[in-house]
Amino acid sequence: MSFPPQRPSQPQMPPLEIPQELVVEYVNLVRISHSPSELVFDFAQLLPGSSPAIVQSRIVMSPLSAKLFQRALAENLSKYETSFGEISVPGNSSLANHLFHNPNPPEDKS
């Protein structure tokens, strides 16, 4: 009698509690720096025509946690693209230049 191979069980995520007073911030820029023992993510909001970008949150992770975060982010982006289509990234210019270029003056229609 043969038994089907057993799959290793997936570790269960601990339950998350989200406090009612948690402030949700929109960010559109991240600066990443690192030392031998940690990676620092400064999540910021940059509005067109304004400077400097305002840091909304700083997250510090161990290299292992950052690597696992990278893997989870890649998996979730893949699932997102499967559901909603490919996310196109600007080619020749930086993302910042694409998002935050100076507005074009209105066309003269006279």
MDTraj code that builds the backbone (N, CA, C; nanometers):
import mdtraj as md
import numpy as np

residues = "MET SER PHE PRO PRO GLN ARG PRO SER GLN PRO GLN MET PRO PRO LEU GLU ILE PRO GLN GLU LEU VAL VAL GLU TYR VAL ASN LEU VAL ARG ILE SER HIS SER PRO SER GLU LEU VAL PHE ASP PHE ALA GLN LEU LEU PRO GLY SER SER PRO ALA ILE VAL GLN SER ARG ILE VAL MET SER PRO LEU SER ALA LYS LEU PHE GLN ARG ALA LEU ALA GLU ASN LEU SER LYS TYR GLU THR SER PHE GLY GLU ILE SER VAL PRO GLY ASN SER SER LEU ALA ASN HIS LEU PHE HIS ASN PRO ASN PRO PRO GLU ASP LYS SER".split()
xyz = np.array([
    [0.0846, -0.1160, 0.0000],
    [0.0000, 0.0000, 0.0000],
    [0.0903, 0.1237, 0.0000],
    [0.0635, 0.2173, -0.0930],
    [0.1447, 0.3381, -0.0972],
    [0.0610, 0.4576, -0.0533],
    [0.1286, 0.5494, 0.0089],
    [0.0645, 0.6714, 0.0555],
    [0.1109, 0.7863, -0.0316],
    [0.0222, 0.8818, -0.0605],
    [0.0668, 0.9975, -0.1391],
    [0.1714, 1.0754, -0.0603],
    [0.2657, 1.1355, -0.1343],
    [0.3682, 1.2131, -0.0626],
    [0.3037, 1.3268, 0.0161],
    [0.3556, 1.3491, 0.1339],
    [0.3023, 1.4573, 0.2173],
    [0.3746, 1.5869, 0.1841],
    [0.2955, 1.6911, 0.1719],
    [0.3531, 1.8225, 0.1468],
    [0.3877, 1.8852, 0.2809],
    [0.5011, 1.9519, 0.2867],
    [0.5315, 2.0198, 0.4128],
    [0.4249, 2.1249, 0.4414],
    [0.3850, 2.1346, 0.5655],
    [0.2812, 2.2321, 0.5999],
    [0.3395, 2.3729, 0.5939],
    [0.2568, 2.4647, 0.5462],
    [0.2969, 2.6046, 0.5385],
    [0.2906, 2.6655, 0.6776],
    [0.3918, 2.7432, 0.7150],
    [0.3829, 2.8087, 0.8455],
    [0.2654, 2.9059, 0.8458],
    [0.1935, 2.9067, 0.9545],
    [0.0782, 2.9949, 0.9664],
    [0.1238, 3.1337, 1.0106],
    [0.0669, 3.2345, 0.9440],
    [0.0965, 3.3721, 0.9822],
    [0.0280, 3.4015, 1.1145],
    [0.0938, 3.4740, 1.2014],
    [0.0259, 3.5118, 1.3258],
    [-0.0866, 3.6095, 1.2932],
    [-0.1908, 3.6095, 1.3733],
    [-0.2986, 3.7066, 1.3469],
    [-0.2467, 3.8489, 1.3638],
    [-0.2983, 3.9389, 1.2823],
    [-0.2591, 4.0799, 1.2904],
    [-0.3731, 4.1602, 1.3494],
    [-0.3389, 4.2490, 1.4372],
    [-0.4379, 4.3411, 1.4917],
    [-0.4061, 4.4790, 1.4371],
    [-0.5021, 4.5422, 1.3728],
    [-0.4817, 4.6757, 1.3177],
    [-0.5551, 4.7746, 1.4078],
    [-0.4793, 4.8585, 1.4783],
    [-0.5435, 4.9536, 1.5699],
    [-0.6344, 5.0505, 1.4943],
    [-0.7450, 5.0855, 1.5550],
    [-0.8393, 5.1781, 1.4918],
    [-0.7754, 5.3131, 1.4630],
    [-0.6810, 5.3552, 1.5457],
    [-0.6201, 5.4878, 1.5287],
    [-0.5013, 5.4865, 1.4328],
    [-0.4751, 5.3709, 1.3685],
    [-0.3642, 5.3620, 1.2741],
    [-0.3847, 5.4609, 1.1603],
    [-0.2831, 5.5399, 1.1316],
    [-0.2894, 5.6366, 1.0226],
    [-0.2334, 5.5708, 0.8971],
    [-0.3119, 5.5704, 0.7908],
    [-0.2682, 5.5145, 0.6629],
    [-0.2095, 5.6286, 0.5808],
    [-0.0896, 5.6091, 0.5304],
    [-0.0207, 5.7125, 0.4531],
    [-0.0017, 5.6661, 0.3098],
    [-0.0193, 5.7566, 0.2136],
    [0.0118, 5.7287, 0.0739],
    [0.1560, 5.7714, 0.0505],
    [0.2350, 5.6847, -0.0092],
    [0.3724, 5.7185, -0.0440],
    [0.3952, 5.6859, -0.1910],
    [0.4824, 5.7619, -0.2545],
    [0.5138, 5.7375, -0.3945],
    [0.6641, 5.7432, -0.4207],
    [0.7415, 5.7331, -0.3140],
    [0.8871, 5.7380, -0.3246],
    [0.9457, 5.6610, -0.2070],
    [1.0485, 5.5845, -0.2329],
    [1.1187, 5.5182, -0.1234],
    [1.2688, 5.5322, -0.1455],
    [1.3382, 5.5689, -0.0404],
    [1.4848, 5.5721, -0.0424],
    [1.5321, 5.4569, 0.0436],
    [1.6217, 5.3763, -0.0122],
    [1.6706, 5.2587, 0.0595],
    [1.8193, 5.2763, 0.0852],
    [1.8576, 5.2588, 0.2106],
    [1.9989, 5.2610, 0.2473],
    [2.0257, 5.1393, 0.3341],
    [2.1529, 5.1087, 0.3543],
    [2.1833, 4.9885, 0.4320],
    [2.3176, 4.9991, 0.5013],
    [2.3301, 4.9167, 0.6030],
    [2.4569, 4.8937, 0.6723],
    [2.4783, 4.7424, 0.6665],
    [2.5873, 4.6922, 0.7214],
    [2.6057, 4.5465, 0.7194],
    [2.4954, 4.4701, 0.7941],
    [2.4273, 4.5357, 0.8876],
    [2.3318, 4.4629, 0.9713],
    [2.1854, 4.4981, 0.9488],
    [2.1550, 4.5988, 0.8639],
    [2.0156, 4.6372, 0.8467],
    [1.9942, 4.7128, 0.7163],
    [1.8696, 4.7106, 0.6709],
    [1.8266, 4.7921, 0.5582],
    [1.7253, 4.8924, 0.6106],
    [1.7355, 5.0150, 0.5615],
    [1.6484, 5.1231, 0.6062],
    [1.5672, 5.1699, 0.4861],
    [1.4350, 5.1680, 0.5013],
    [1.3434, 5.2121, 0.3966],
    [1.2764, 5.3404, 0.4443],
    [1.3037, 5.4514, 0.3773],
    [1.2349, 5.5771, 0.4063],
    [1.1265, 5.5957, 0.3015],
    [1.0003, 5.5768, 0.3425],
    [0.8866, 5.5921, 0.2532],
    [0.8422, 5.7378, 0.2589],
    [0.8324, 5.8015, 0.1418],
    [0.8051, 5.9451, 0.1375],
    [0.6957, 5.9764, 0.0367],
    [0.6476, 6.0986, 0.0489],
    [0.5482, 6.1511, -0.0438],
    [0.6086, 6.2736, -0.1105],
    [0.6117, 6.2708, -0.2428],
    [0.6632, 6.3833, -0.3200],
    [0.5512, 6.4339, -0.4087],
    [0.5134, 6.5569, -0.3871],
    [0.4079, 6.6171, -0.4677],
    [0.4718, 6.6906, -0.5845],
    [0.4096, 6.6865, -0.7024],
    [0.4656, 6.7564, -0.8183],
    [0.4893, 6.9040, -0.7880],
    [0.6063, 6.9508, -0.8263],
    [0.6404, 7.0911, -0.8081],
    [0.6799, 7.1291, -0.6673],
    [0.6879, 7.0336, -0.5758],
    [0.7280, 7.0678, -0.4395],
    [0.8550, 6.9931, -0.4038],
    [0.9255, 7.0485, -0.3106],
    [1.0477, 6.9856, -0.2635],
    [1.0660, 7.0307, -0.1198],
    [1.1170, 6.9577, -0.0328],
    [1.1660, 6.8211, -0.0467],
    [1.0522, 6.7200, -0.0316],
    [1.0833, 6.5931, -0.0599],
    [0.9888, 6.4853, -0.0331],
    [0.9765, 6.4718, 0.1184],
    [0.8578, 6.4439, 0.1668],
    [0.8345, 6.4340, 0.3112],
    [0.8265, 6.2870, 0.3500],
    [0.9178, 6.2454, 0.4370],
    [0.9181, 6.1060, 0.4825],
    [0.7960, 6.0831, 0.5699],
    [0.7180, 5.9808, 0.5334],
    [0.5978, 5.9458, 0.6078],
    [0.6242, 5.8349, 0.7084],
    [0.7222, 5.7472, 0.6757],
    [0.7502, 5.6339, 0.7623],
    [0.8903, 5.5823, 0.7341],
    [0.9585, 5.5382, 0.8371],
    [1.0898, 5.4744, 0.8235],
    [1.0770, 5.3332, 0.8769],
    [1.1141, 5.2359, 0.7942],
    [1.1095, 5.0950, 0.8316],
    [1.2526, 5.0423, 0.8297],
    [1.2919, 4.9766, 0.9370],
    [1.4256, 4.9180, 0.9472],
    [1.4095, 4.7671, 0.9564],
    [1.4825, 4.6937, 0.8706],
    [1.4724, 4.5472, 0.8666],
    [1.6107, 4.4846, 0.8665],
    [1.6158, 4.3623, 0.9169],
    [1.7377, 4.2833, 0.9025],
    [1.7496, 4.2437, 0.7558],
    [1.8703, 4.2107, 0.7084],
    [1.8841, 4.1657, 0.5695],
    [1.7958, 4.0451, 0.5380],
    [1.7840, 3.9504, 0.6304],
    [1.6979, 3.8343, 0.6071],
    [1.5521, 3.8765, 0.5930],
    [1.5044, 3.9630, 0.6809],
    [1.3656, 4.0093, 0.6717],
    [1.3421, 4.0840, 0.5405],
    [1.4397, 4.1646, 0.4984],
    [1.4258, 4.2380, 0.3730],
    [1.4203, 4.1418, 0.2545],
    [1.5016, 4.0366, 0.2572],
    [1.5010, 3.9373, 0.1500],
    [1.3659, 3.8658, 0.1452],
    [1.3117, 3.8292, 0.2599],
    [1.1802, 3.7651, 0.2648],
    [1.0703, 3.8614, 0.2195],
    [1.0842, 3.9887, 0.2542],
    [0.9894, 4.0905, 0.2091],
    [0.9950, 4.1028, 0.0572],
    [1.1161, 4.1029, 0.0014],
    [1.1335, 4.1091, -0.1442],
    [1.0625, 3.9916, -0.2112],
    [1.0781, 3.8733, -0.1568],
    [1.0148, 3.7535, -0.2126],
    [0.8618, 3.7655, -0.2058],
    [0.8110, 3.8082, -0.0905],
    [0.6659, 3.8226, -0.0745],
    [0.6111, 3.9306, -0.1678],
    [0.6845, 4.0398, -0.1842],
    [0.6407, 4.1471, -0.2729],
    [0.6372, 4.0982, -0.4179],
    [0.7400, 4.0234, -0.4601],
    [0.7433, 3.9693, -0.5966],
    [0.6265, 3.8742, -0.6202],
    [0.5986, 3.7876, -0.5233],
    [0.4863, 3.6942, -0.5371],
    [0.3537, 3.7689, -0.5480],
    [0.3362, 3.8721, -0.4663],
    [0.2108, 3.9466, -0.4684],
    [0.1962, 4.0307, -0.5945],
    [0.3052, 4.0871, -0.6450],
    [0.2981, 4.1607, -0.7711],
    [0.2626, 4.0671, -0.8861],
    [0.3165, 3.9471, -0.8840],
    [0.2844, 3.8480, -0.9864],
    [0.1355, 3.8134, -0.9818],
    [0.0818, 3.7924, -0.8626],
    [-0.0613, 3.7637, -0.8480],
    [-0.1459, 3.8825, -0.8950],
    [-0.1014, 4.0031, -0.8626],
    [-0.1724, 4.1237, -0.9054],
    [-0.1776, 4.1300, -1.0576],
    [-0.0617, 4.1084, -1.1231],
    [-0.0564, 4.1165, -1.2687],
    [-0.1389, 4.0058, -1.3345],
    [-0.1454, 3.8904, -1.2716],
    [-0.2305, 3.7826, -1.3230],
    [-0.3766, 3.8257, -1.3212],
    [-0.4166, 3.8962, -1.2178],
    [-0.5558, 3.9403, -1.2042],
    [-0.5884, 4.0644, -1.2865],
    [-0.4955, 4.1611, -1.2907],
    [-0.5278, 4.2923, -1.3456],
    [-0.4456, 4.3333, -1.4670],
    [-0.3510, 4.2522, -1.5094],
    [-0.2673, 4.2872, -1.6243],
    [-0.1312, 4.3374, -1.5808],
    [-0.0411, 4.3379, -1.6780],
    [0.0975, 4.3754, -1.6510],
    [0.1087, 4.5220, -1.6102],
    [0.1945, 4.5474, -1.5145],
    [0.2256, 4.6832, -1.4711],
    [0.3397, 4.7311, -1.5601],
    [0.3154, 4.8353, -1.6375],
    [0.4224, 4.8836, -1.7256],
    [0.5062, 4.9874, -1.6522],
    [0.6355, 4.9746, -1.6685],
    [0.7312, 5.0658, -1.6065],
    [0.7907, 5.1520, -1.7167],
    [0.8006, 5.2846, -1.6958],
    [0.8584, 5.3718, -1.7990],
    [0.9978, 5.3239, -1.8380],
    [1.0301, 5.3351, -1.9665],
    [1.1558, 5.2821, -2.0169],
    [1.2760, 5.3724, -2.0051],
    [1.2785, 5.4836, -2.0798],
    [1.4009, 5.5621, -2.0940],
    [1.4244, 5.6629, -1.9823],
    [1.3216, 5.6995, -1.9100],
    [1.3412, 5.7968, -1.8031],
    [1.3216, 5.7278, -1.6685],
    [1.3639, 5.7958, -1.5646],
    [1.3435, 5.7397, -1.4313],
    [1.1963, 5.7507, -1.3947],
    [1.1544, 5.6695, -1.3012],
    [1.0158, 5.6744, -1.2570],
    [0.9838, 5.8126, -1.2000],
    [1.0776, 5.8711, -1.1279],
    [1.0547, 6.0047, -1.0714],
    [1.0330, 6.1069, -1.1831],
    [1.1128, 6.1004, -1.2900],
    [1.0939, 6.1934, -1.4015],
    [0.9592, 6.1712, -1.4688],
    [0.9174, 6.0466, -1.4779],
    [0.7895, 6.0145, -1.5402],
    [0.6732, 6.0684, -1.4566],
    [0.6816, 6.0534, -1.3259],
    [0.5712, 6.0936, -1.2390],
    [0.5730, 6.2417, -1.2033],
    [0.6911, 6.3013, -1.1950],
    [0.7010, 6.4362, -1.1372],
    [0.7652, 6.5374, -1.2308],
    [0.7383, 6.5263, -1.3608],
    [0.7905, 6.6262, -1.4539],
    [0.7132, 6.7558, -1.4358],
    [0.7740, 6.8654, -1.4797],
    [0.7044, 6.9938, -1.4714],
    [0.5845, 6.9901, -1.5651],
    [0.4737, 7.0451, -1.5215],
    [0.3544, 7.0420, -1.6070],
    [0.3784, 7.1200, -1.7355],
    [0.3203, 7.0713, -1.8462],
    [0.3298, 7.1420, -1.9727],
    [0.2339, 7.2597, -1.9689],
    [0.2774, 7.3732, -2.0267],
    [0.1846, 7.4880, -2.0293],
    [0.0634, 7.4545, -2.1170],
    [-0.0512, 7.5150, -2.0873],
    [-0.1693, 7.4875, -2.1693],
    [-0.1457, 7.5339, -2.3131],
    [-0.2070, 7.4587, -2.4067],
    [-0.1938, 7.4950, -2.5473],
    [-0.2783, 7.6177, -2.5774],
    [-0.2257, 7.7037, -2.6625],
    [-0.3014, 7.8216, -2.7050],
    [-0.3956, 7.7796, -2.8162],
    [-0.5241, 7.7870, -2.7933],
    [-0.6236, 7.7404, -2.8900],
    [-0.6895, 7.8566, -2.9648],
    [-0.6230, 7.9716, -2.9700],
    [-0.6858, 8.0848, -3.0404],
    [-0.6473, 8.0924, -3.1840],
])
top = md.Topology()
chain = top.add_chain()
for i, resn in enumerate(residues, 1):
    res = top.add_residue(resn, chain, resSeq=i)
    for name in ("N", "CA", "C"):
        top.add_atom(name, md.element.get_by_symbol(name[0]), res)
traj = md.Trajectory(xyz[None], top)
